[in-house]
C-alpha cells in the first residue's frame, strides 16, 4: 500500500467518499491526453478541443468533490487548471489553428 501512497496523500476517503474520483480522473486524463496527441496529430482543432474538454471536466470535477482536506490545496488545484487553460489558449493563438491575418 505504501507504493501507491502518493496518489492518496492529503485525501480522506472516510470523510468524503467522492474523493475516489480524483486519482481515477488523474490517470484517465493522462491516458486521454496521450491518445489525443497521438491519434489526432493531423488536426490541431481536435487536439485543442480535446485538451479544452479535459480541462473543463477537471475543473468541474475538482470543484464538485473538493478532494483535499486543506482548502488551500483545493484552490491550488483549481489554479493549476486555470494555468493549463491559459496554455491551451496560447496553443490556439500560436498554431495554424488561427489563420494569419496578413496573408
C-alpha positions in Angstrom: 0.0 0.0 0.0 2.9 2.4 0.6 3.8 2.0 -3.1 0.6 4.0 -4.1 0.7 6.4 -1.1 1.5 9.4 -3.4 -1.9 9.1 -5.1 -3.8 9.4 -1.8 -1.7 11.9 0.2 -4.0 14.6 1.8 -7.1 12.7 0.6 -9.6 11.4 3.2 -11.8 8.8 1.7 -13.7 8.2 5.0 -14.8 11.8 5.2 -15.6 12.3 1.6 -16.2 9.1 -0.5 -16.3 11.1 -3.8 -12.5 11.6 -3.4 -12.0 8.3 -5.2 -12.8 10.1 -8.4 -9.7 12.3 -8.1 -7.0 9.7 -8.6 -9.1 7.9 -11.2 -9.6 11.0 -13.3 -5.9 11.8 -12.8 -4.9 8.6 -14.6 -7.7 8.6 -17.2 -6.8 12.2 -18.1 -3.2 11.4 -18.9 -4.3 8.4 -21.0 -6.8 10.5 -22.9 -4.2 13.3 -23.4 -1.7 10.9 -24.9 -4.3 9.4 -27.1 -5.4 12.8 -28.3 -1.9 13.8 -29.2 -1.0 10.6 -31.0 -4.3 9.7 -32.8 -5.3 13.3 -33.8 -1.9 14.5 -34.9 -3.2 15.7 -38.3 -5.9 18.0 -37.0 -5.0 20.7 -34.5 -8.6 21.7 -33.9 -9.4 18.3 -32.4 -6.3 18.4 -30.2 -7.3 21.8 -28.8 -10.9 20.7 -28.4 -9.8 17.5 -26.6 -7.5 19.4 -24.2 -10.1 22.0 -23.5 -12.7 19.3 -22.7 -10.2 17.6 -20.3 -9.5 20.9 -18.5 -13.2 21.9 -18.2 -14.0 18.4 -16.9 -11.2 18.6 -14.4 -12.4 22.0 -13.1 -16.0 20.7 -12.7 -14.9 17.5 -11.0 -12.4 19.2 -8.6 -14.9 21.9 -7.8 -17.6 19.3 -7.1 -15.6 16.8 -5.0 -13.1 19.2 -3.3 -10.6 16.3 -2.9 -8.1 17.7 -0.4 -8.7 18.3 3.3 -6.9 21.7 3.1 -8.9 24.4 1.3 -5.7 26.0 0.1 -4.8 22.8 -1.7 -8.2 22.7 -3.4 -7.7 26.3 -4.6 -4.2 25.4 -5.8 -5.6 22.5 -7.8 -8.1 24.8 -9.5 -5.4 27.4 -10.1 -3.3 24.8 -11.8 -6.2 24.1 -14.2 -6.6 27.8 -14.9 -2.9 28.0 -15.9 -3.3 24.9 -18.1 -6.3 26.6 -19.8 -4.1 29.7 -20.5 -1.6 27.4 -22.1 -4.4 25.9 -24.3 -5.4 29.5 -25.2 -1.8 30.2 -26.3 -1.9 27.0 -28.3 -4.9 28.4 -30.1 -3.2 31.6 -30.9 0.2 30.3 -31.9 -0.6 27.3 -34.0 -2.0 27.1 -37.6 -5.5 26.8 -36.0 -5.8 30.6 -36.5 -5.2 31.8 -40.0 -2.6 34.5 -40.4 -4.2 38.0 -40.6 -1.7 39.5 -43.0 -1.7 36.8 -45.7 
